Amino acid sequence: MNFPLKLEEFEPSSGLTEGADRSAALEDSRLEGFEQGYQAGWEDAEAARSQTEAARRDEVIAALKALNLTFSAARAEVLQALAPLINELVARCLPQVARGALPGLVTEALAPWVAEGITDGVSLICNSEDRSLLQELSAAVEGLSLQEDPGTPPGEVWLRSAAGEQRIDTAAALAEVTRCVEEFFTLAEQERRHG
């Protein structure tokens, strides 16, 4: 069998340029496909990261809400347990503390008058129950007269002089403290019931 001899051609032929163009177009197409695939992979990774972050954020929010509910429940339980103790303290101890503080409150109210030299003609009017508490004070301030008034309720004292009059009422202060404590526990109980 005879095969004709084929020699390599060194002149550019039209077929070779087409092959080179085709090869360049194929390379460009391959690079463009790689770039698109790389971009799609990057976008997928970014979307997965965003979803993971959102899921973690939702988990943290749910955990914080559970903690808040736990804190609220614990707070409500503690307040409910402390309510009888605090109510008893207000009802039994606070009146004794207020009664013991009465001379100090009267001294504090009288101090500006003493500083101005207004002590003559100052009357200290109180209930007979409070007289023993205020007797030492009236003896210490010259010109101060202590008077009993059965119409004045216990825990209430009046300072009267030509300069004016001033009322010291520990009973009203106790009633206000009692009301505030009761209101606090009522609101706490309503908050516990209604969330």
Salt bridges, closest charged atoms under 4 A:
GLU27 OE1 - ARG30 NH2 2.21
GLU46 OE2 - ARG49 NH2 2.38
GLU53 OE2 - ARG49 NH1 2.47
GLU88 OE1 - ARG92 NE 2.77
ASP130 OD1 - ARG99 NH1 2.88
GLU148 OE2 - ARG131 NE 3.52
GLU156 OE1 - ARG167 NH2 3.59
GLU165 OE1 - ARG160 NE 2.71
ASP169 OD2 - ARG167 NH2 2.23
GLU176 OE2 - ARG179 NH2 2.59
GLU183 OE1 - ARG179 NH1 2.71
GLU189 OE2 - ARG192 NH2 2.63
GLU189 OE2 - ARG193 NE 3.27
GLU191 OE2 - ARG75 NH1 3.11
